[in-house]
């Protein structure tokens, strides 16, 4: 990781500022996903990736499952999935949850599926 990036992360962590990172390419991640997982867990708050990068990082080819798995390392995940759109995964307090009138896509996680 470049020194400038690590210095920026150091300052952000020191001042309690969330660190946002985009993965950039699946090929870099696929070379050593375990290193990236540890790096994310130690340094990153919010992760942005596409479905190919997500699969390289997590081993999951379903973007929803990959985003859920990435929550083991970060607090919020944005995962683009081509024409399907964007998946966002994160944590929320039970009382902050809200219902929507908009249709939801079916997914591999039961709680994600519409009732």
N, C-alpha and C positions, 0 to 999 in steps of 0.2 A: 504494500500500500504506500502511495507517495507520502513523503514527509509532510507536505502542506495539508493533505487530507487528515492525517493523524493529528496534526496541530489543531486544525479546526474542530475535530471531534473532542480533543482534550479541552478546548475552551468551552465548547457547548456543554459538555458534561460538568465542568467546573461551575458553570452558571445555570445549571438545570434547564438547558434548552434542548428540546427534542432534536435528535439527529435523524434526518431523512436521507435514504439512500435508494438509488435505482441500480439494478444489477447490470444493465447494459448489453450483455451478450451471454447466451447460454454456453458458449464454448469455454469461456473463462471459468464459469461456475462448474461446468462438468469436469474440468481437470482436477478439482479438489473440493467437492461439496462440503466435506466435513470441516475444512478450514473456514469456508464461508459461513457455515452454520455457527461455529464458535465466534467468529468475528462479529456476526450480526448480534448474537446474544450479548456480547460484551460491550458493543459500541453503538448499536442502532436502535432507534425507537420506532420509526416508520419505514416500511419497506415497500417499494414500488417495483413491479416486475411484470413481464408478459408470461403467457402460459408456457412457452418453451423454457424460459429461464426458471420458472417455478418447478417444472418437471426436473430440470437438471439439479436444482437445489434440494428438492424433497423426495424425488422418485415417484411422485404422484402425477399421473397424466390428466386427472380431473382438476381444473383450476380451483374449484371450490375446496376440494380436499387438500390441494397444495397450499392454498391460503390458510386453511385451518391448521395445517402442520407448521407453517411458518410462524404461527402464534406461539410456538414453543420458544422462539428466539426474540421476537419483537412484540410491540404492543398494538400495532395497527398494520394491516397489509392491504395494498391495492394491487390487484392482479387483472391485467387486461386479457381479454379472451376473444380477440378478433371481432367478427360481426356480432357475437353474443353480447359484447359490452364489457363491463367492468365489475369485478367482484371486490367487495370490501369486507374485510374480516377484522374484528376487534372485540374488545370487552366492553360491557356496559353494566350498570347497576340495574337490578330488576325493575325498580320504580321508574327508570329512565326509558325503558322500552316503550315502543308505541306500535300500534297496528297501522296498516296501510290499506287503502282501497285499491291500490294498483296490483295487477297480477304479478306473481313471483314465478320465476323459472323453477321447475323441479330440480332437485339437487340430490347429491349422494348423502347429505347430512339430513337426518329426519327432521330436526328442528327448523331447517331451512325451507322445507316443503310447505306449500300453502295447506291450510286445514280444509 
